[in-house]
Amino acid sequence: MANTKSALKRAQIAERNRLRNKAYKSAVRTLMKKYFSSVEACAANPTTELKQEVEARMSEAYSKIDKAVKTGVLHPNNGARKKSRLAHKHKTLTD
């Protein structure tokens, strides 16, 4: 337990930030999973609608990753690695 008022406040702020970061990371993972599943669906049956869905999901995931990096939830290299995975999966779809 914190001994001083300032230490107590710092502990509360750290907990608040931890929960916010956890939610943000979860959202990034969810968007990535949705993107990967849409890529697989498009690879199995390529249609223009599915390709548009893939592009939309990729855009959403990129945006969320960029915002996570900007706010400090993710390290820049971690964000770049995640975006690289998305781009690599997209490249396999187009080949």
TAGIKA-V947804 format. One record per run of one state. SS is the DSSP state (a for helix, b for strand, c for the rest). FROM is the first residue (numbers start at 1). TO is the last residue. Records with the same first field share a line. If there is no record, write none. Layout:
# TAGIKA-V947804
SS: FROM-TO, FROM-TO
This chain:
# TAGIKA-V947804
c: 1-4, 45-47, 72-75, 95-95
a: 5-44, 48-71, 76-94
